[in-house]
């Protein structure tokens, strides 16, 4: 996340190529101020409309309802955080927490984790299992 602060304002008009762009990535793209267009293999509908609403065109080979986990059993943790979090600063804080944790540490936290997307009970409480 540090790169958001380091590079914001130094570069503009960059073209982003990525395999998958979900809503979390879309929010980071917009908040960075670096990207003027996105090319991707897969994007979620929330990501597409968020980018378009912020004036960033996106070209995707496949549009899906939501980005799913690799095993296809739940919505991607980053997508869940992005869907649940409207406030920019809160979103960035939650994403930072997500990428800095060890997944195994939160497997059975019983909701005490303050919500990490991997906690079985947290996923169940949000209907993601």
Secondary structure, 3 states (H helix, E strand, C coil): CHHHHHHECCECCEEEEEEEECHHHHHHHHHHCCEEEEEEEEEEHHHHHHHHHCCCEEEEEEEECCCECCCCCCECHHHHHHHHCCCHHHHHHHHHHHHHCCHHHHCCCCCCCCCCCCCHHHHHHCCCC
